[in-house]
């Protein structure tokens, strides 16, 4: 890889494209949250009214697959082939896409080979979540935030693709997380593929294990719906609350004479719409509604319930403490009077 540019400005390819462990092998990703180094530098790839739609320019040597996915997503076996840009030498490939922040689409991968200029145009729509959404039960909002990665040990952050990778290893429902691709491999073949991220050496497959994984490929690497009768793995993975949906607008491929491939990925337009996830009724709204109902039917409010607690529990306890203190003071005053009388009699 050489001559990397963002909006015509050159940047260091080796500094910003850092290793990312995937079940496909080691990839190199830019601005990903799942990279091997958690403190990897991030390139400001901003597209707004001032800069206009952004364009990423790359020159790649040899054959390669280019994945266009969100910052929390990872390349996996379940990524559809139409999401891959296959880049070969002597070709100029141009792709125009549109992005909606919902799911990973088939247009996320470019298969790159030398002598080709690839140009892809994309477009993006975003999802905006109210702060209160995080306090809503996961089953109610039907999505997970990146930090809610309980049960996933292959990556630091949650996303639909990371959950699927875990699902391939474990085979279970999300609640118990015992049925994911990692456990599925363990259950079927007694081992896990050596390319699976964060897999201990003793769990990695030998030649016999790899042969077992290959024989059961359709059952371990192909996802299916729970109601489907075909071969495959059922993964009850929720989408991420902040996932990107990438919409392909146009692909342009032209031949070139250089010994490398040119890849250009550009926004067709700035986002013109945004999906928003709102909380209609929260816990505070429930309290307010209950208070309003009580006020309507029995003329009471939350303050009335506080007063009931005060009069029946707090005030009697305070009165008890006051009486106890007064009784103690009377007893001490009686002892002092007796001492004074005794001393007067002796005189």
FENUR-V233806 format. One record per residue. N is the residue number from 1. SS is DSSP state (H for helix, E for strand, - for the rest). OMEGA is omega in radians with two decimals (* if undefined). BURIAL is I if it has 9 or more other C-alpha atoms within 8 Angstrom, else O. Layout:
BEGIN
n = (N | N)
ss = (SS | SS)
omega = (OMEGA | OMEGA)
burial = (BURIAL | BURIAL)
END
This chain:
BEGIN
n = (1 | 2 | 3 | 4 | 5 | 6 | 7 | 8 | 9 | 10 | 11 | 12 | 13 | 14 | 15 | 16 | 17 | 18 | 19 | 20 | 21 | 22 | 23 | 24 | 25 | 26 | 27 | 28 | 29 | 30 | 31 | 32 | 33 | 34 | 35 | 36 | 37 | 38 | 39 | 40 | 41 | 42 | 43 | 44 | 45 | 46 | 47 | 48 | 49 | 50 | 51 | 52 | 53 | 54 | 55 | 56 | 57 | 58 | 59 | 60 | 61 | 62 | 63 | 64 | 65 | 66 | 67 | 68 | 69 | 70 | 71 | 72 | 73 | 74 | 75 | 76 | 77 | 78 | 79 | 80 | 81 | 82 | 83 | 84 | 85 | 86 | 87 | 88 | 89 | 90 | 91 | 92 | 93 | 94 | 95 | 96 | 97 | 98 | 99 | 100 | 101 | 102 | 103 | 104 | 105 | 106 | 107 | 108 | 109 | 110 | 111 | 112 | 113 | 114 | 115 | 116 | 117 | 118 | 119 | 120 | 121 | 122 | 123 | 124 | 125 | 126 | 127 | 128 | 129 | 130 | 131 | 132 | 133 | 134 | 135 | 136 | 137 | 138 | 139 | 140 | 141 | 142 | 143 | 144 | 145 | 146 | 147 | 148 | 149 | 150 | 151 | 152 | 153 | 154 | 155 | 156 | 157 | 158 | 159 | 160 | 161 | 162 | 163 | 164 | 165 | 166 | 167 | 168 | 169 | 170 | 171 | 172 | 173 | 174 | 175 | 176 | 177 | 178 | 179 | 180 | 181 | 182 | 183 | 184 | 185 | 186 | 187 | 188 | 189 | 190 | 191 | 192 | 193 | 194 | 195 | 196 | 197 | 198 | 199 | 200 | 201 | 202 | 203 | 204 | 205 | 206 | 207 | 208 | 209 | 210 | 211 | 212 | 213 | 214 | 215 | 216 | 217 | 218 | 219 | 220 | 221 | 222 | 223 | 224 | 225 | 226 | 227 | 228 | 229 | 230 | 231 | 232 | 233 | 234 | 235 | 236 | 237 | 238 | 239 | 240 | 241 | 242 | 243 | 244 | 245 | 246 | 247 | 248 | 249 | 250 | 251 | 252 | 253 | 254 | 255 | 256 | 257 | 258 | 259 | 260 | 261 | 262 | 263 | 264 | 265 | 266 | 267 | 268 | 269 | 270 | 271 | 272 | 273 | 274 | 275 | 276 | 277 | 278 | 279 | 280 | 281 | 282 | 283 | 284 | 285 | 286 | 287 | 288 | 289 | 290 | 291 | 292 | 293 | 294 | 295 | 296 | 297 | 298 | 299 | 300 | 301 | 302 | 303 | 304 | 305 | 306 | 307 | 308 | 309 | 310 | 311 | 312 | 313 | 314 | 315 | 316 | 317 | 318 | 319 | 320 | 321 | 322 | 323 | 324 | 325 | 326 | 327 | 328 | 329 | 330 | 331 | 332 | 333 | 334 | 335 | 336 | 337 | 338 | 339 | 340 | 341 | 342 | 343 | 344 | 345 | 346 | 347)
ss = (- | E | E | E | E | E | - | - | E | E | E | - | H | H | H | H | E | E | E | E | E | E | - | - | E | E | E | E | E | E | - | - | - | - | - | - | - | - | - | - | - | - | - | - | - | - | - | - | - | - | - | - | - | - | E | E | E | E | E | E | - | - | - | E | E | E | E | - | - | - | - | - | - | - | - | - | - | - | - | - | H | H | H | E | E | E | E | E | - | - | E | E | E | E | E | E | E | E | E | E | - | - | - | - | - | H | H | H | E | E | E | E | E | - | - | E | E | E | E | E | E | E | E | E | E | E | E | E | E | - | H | H | H | H | H | - | - | H | H | H | H | - | - | E | - | - | - | - | - | - | - | - | - | - | - | - | - | - | - | H | H | H | H | H | H | H | H | H | H | H | E | - | - | - | - | - | - | - | E | E | H | H | H | H | H | H | H | H | H | - | - | E | - | - | - | - | - | - | - | - | H | H | H | E | - | - | H | H | H | H | H | H | H | H | H | - | H | H | H | H | - | - | E | - | - | - | - | - | - | - | - | - | E | - | - | - | - | - | - | E | - | - | - | - | E | E | E | E | E | E | E | E | E | E | E | - | - | - | - | - | E | E | E | E | E | E | E | - | - | - | - | - | - | E | E | E | E | - | - | - | - | - | H | H | H | H | H | H | H | H | H | H | H | H | H | H | H | H | - | - | - | H | H | H | H | H | H | H | H | H | H | H | H | H | H | H | H | H | H | H | H | H | H | H | H | H | H | H | H | H | H | H | H | H | H | H | H | H | H | H | H | H | H | H | H | H | -)
omega = (3.13 | 3.02 | 3.12 | -3.10 | 2.97 | -3.07 | 3.09 | 3.13 | -3.09 | 3.03 | -3.08 | -3.11 | -3.05 | -3.14 | -3.01 | 3.02 | -3.02 | -3.07 | 3.07 | 3.14 | 3.13 | 3.09 | 3.05 | -3.04 | -3.14 | 3.05 | 3.07 | -3.00 | 3.08 | 3.10 | 3.09 | 3.09 | -3.04 | -3.07 | -3.11 | 3.12 | -3.10 | -3.12 | -3.12 | -3.14 | -3.14 | 3.11 | 3.10 | 3.13 | -3.01 | 3.02 | 3.13 | -3.10 | -3.13 | -3.08 | -3.06 | 3.11 | -3.08 | 3.12 | 3.06 | -3.09 | -3.14 | 2.98 | -3.02 | 3.07 | 3.13 | 3.12 | -3.10 | 3.00 | -3.14 | 3.14 | 3.08 | -3.03 | 3.13 | -3.05 | 3.14 | -3.13 | 3.10 | 3.02 | -3.12 | 3.11 | -3.10 | 3.05 | -3.04 | -3.08 | 3.12 | 3.06 | -3.05 | 3.00 | -3.14 | -3.04 | 3.11 | -3.13 | 3.03 | 3.14 | 3.02 | -3.09 | 3.14 | -3.14 | 3.09 | -3.10 | 3.03 | -3.07 | 2.97 | -3.01 | -3.14 | -3.05 | 3.07 | -3.08 | 3.14 | -3.08 | -3.01 | -3.03 | 3.06 | 3.08 | -2.92 | 3.03 | -3.10 | 3.09 | 3.13 | 3.01 | -3.14 | 3.09 | -3.10 | 3.09 | -3.11 | 3.05 | -3.01 | 2.89 | -3.03 | 3.00 | 3.11 | -3.12 | 3.00 | 3.10 | -3.11 | -3.11 | -3.12 | -3.10 | 3.08 | 3.13 | -3.10 | -3.13 | -3.14 | -3.14 | 3.03 | 3.06 | 3.13 | 3.04 | -3.06 | -3.09 | -3.10 | -3.03 | 3.12 | -3.12 | 3.13 | -3.14 | -3.11 | 3.14 | -3.09 | -3.03 | -3.14 | 2.91 | -3.13 | -3.11 | 3.11 | 3.08 | 3.12 | 3.09 | 3.10 | -3.11 | 3.12 | -3.09 | -2.99 | -3.14 | 3.06 | 3.08 | -3.11 | -3.05 | 3.13 | 3.12 | 3.10 | -3.13 | -3.13 | -2.89 | -3.07 | -3.13 | 3.08 | 3.09 | 3.12 | -3.10 | -3.06 | -3.01 | 3.12 | 3.14 | -3.13 | 3.13 | -3.04 | 3.13 | 3.14 | -3.09 | 3.04 | 3.09 | 3.11 | -3.08 | -3.09 | 3.12 | -3.08 | -3.06 | 2.94 | 3.11 | 3.12 | 3.12 | 3.10 | 3.09 | 3.09 | 3.12 | 3.13 | 3.14 | -3.11 | -3.05 | -3.08 | -3.14 | -3.04 | -3.02 | -3.13 | 3.14 | 3.09 | 3.07 | -3.09 | -3.12 | -3.07 | 3.12 | -3.11 | 3.13 | 3.12 | -3.08 | 3.10 | 3.12 | -3.14 | -3.09 | 3.08 | 3.05 | 3.04 | 3.13 | -3.07 | -3.09 | 3.08 | 2.94 | -3.07 | -3.12 | 3.11 | 3.11 | -3.11 | 3.01 | 3.09 | -3.12 | 3.13 | 3.12 | 3.10 | -3.08 | -3.13 | -3.13 | 3.13 | 3.09 | 3.08 | 3.12 | 3.04 | 3.11 | -2.99 | 3.00 | 3.09 | -3.11 | 3.05 | 3.13 | -3.12 | 3.10 | -3.10 | 3.03 | -3.10 | 3.11 | -3.09 | 3.03 | -3.10 | -3.14 | 3.08 | -3.13 | 3.12 | 3.09 | 3.11 | 3.12 | 3.14 | 3.14 | 3.12 | 3.10 | 3.11 | 3.11 | 3.12 | 3.12 | -3.12 | -3.01 | -3.09 | 3.10 | -3.12 | 3.09 | 3.10 | 3.11 | 3.11 | 3.11 | 3.08 | 3.12 | 3.09 | 3.10 | -3.12 | -3.06 | -3.06 | -3.07 | -3.03 | -3.09 | 3.08 | 3.13 | 3.09 | 3.11 | 3.12 | 3.13 | -3.14 | 3.12 | 3.13 | 3.11 | 3.13 | 3.10 | 3.11 | 3.12 | 3.14 | 3.14 | 3.13 | 3.10 | 3.10 | 3.12 | 3.12 | 3.13 | 3.13 | 3.13 | -3.14 | 3.14 | 3.13 | -3.14 | 3.14 | 3.14 | 3.11 | 3.12 | *)
burial = (O | O | I | I | I | I | O | O | O | O | O | O | I | O | O | I | I | I | I | I | I | I | I | I | O | O | O | O | I | I | I | I | O | I | I | O | O | O | O | O | O | O | O | O | O | O | I | O | O | O | O | I | I | I | I | I | I | I | I | I | I | I | I | I | I | I | I | I | I | I | O | I | I | I | I | I | I | I | O | I | O | I | I | I | I | I | I | I | I | I | I | I | I | I | I | I | I | I | I | I | I | I | I | I | I | I | I | I | I | I | I | I | I | I | I | I | I | I | I | I | I | I | I | I | I | I | I | I | I | I | O | I | I | O | O | I | O | O | O | O | O | O | I | I | I | I | O | O | I | O | O | I | O | I | I | O | I | I | I | I | I | I | I | I | I | I | I | I | I | I | I | I | I | I | O | O | I | I | I | I | I | I | I | I | I | I | I | O | I | I | I | I | I | O | I | I | I | O | I | O | O | O | I | I | I | O | O | O | I | I | O | I | I | O | O | O | I | O | I | I | I | I | I | I | O | O | O | O | O | O | O | I | I | I | I | O | O | O | I | I | I | I | I | I | I | I | I | I | I | I | I | I | I | I | I | I | O | I | I | I | I | I | I | I | I | I | I | I | I | I | I | O | O | I | I | O | I | O | I | O | O | I | O | O | O | I | O | O | O | O | I | I | O | I | I | O | O | O | O | I | I | O | O | O | I | O | O | O | I | I | I | O | O | I | I | I | O | O | O | O | O | O | O | O | O | O | O | O | O | O | O | O | O | O | O | O | O | O | O | O | O | O | O | O | O | O | O)
END
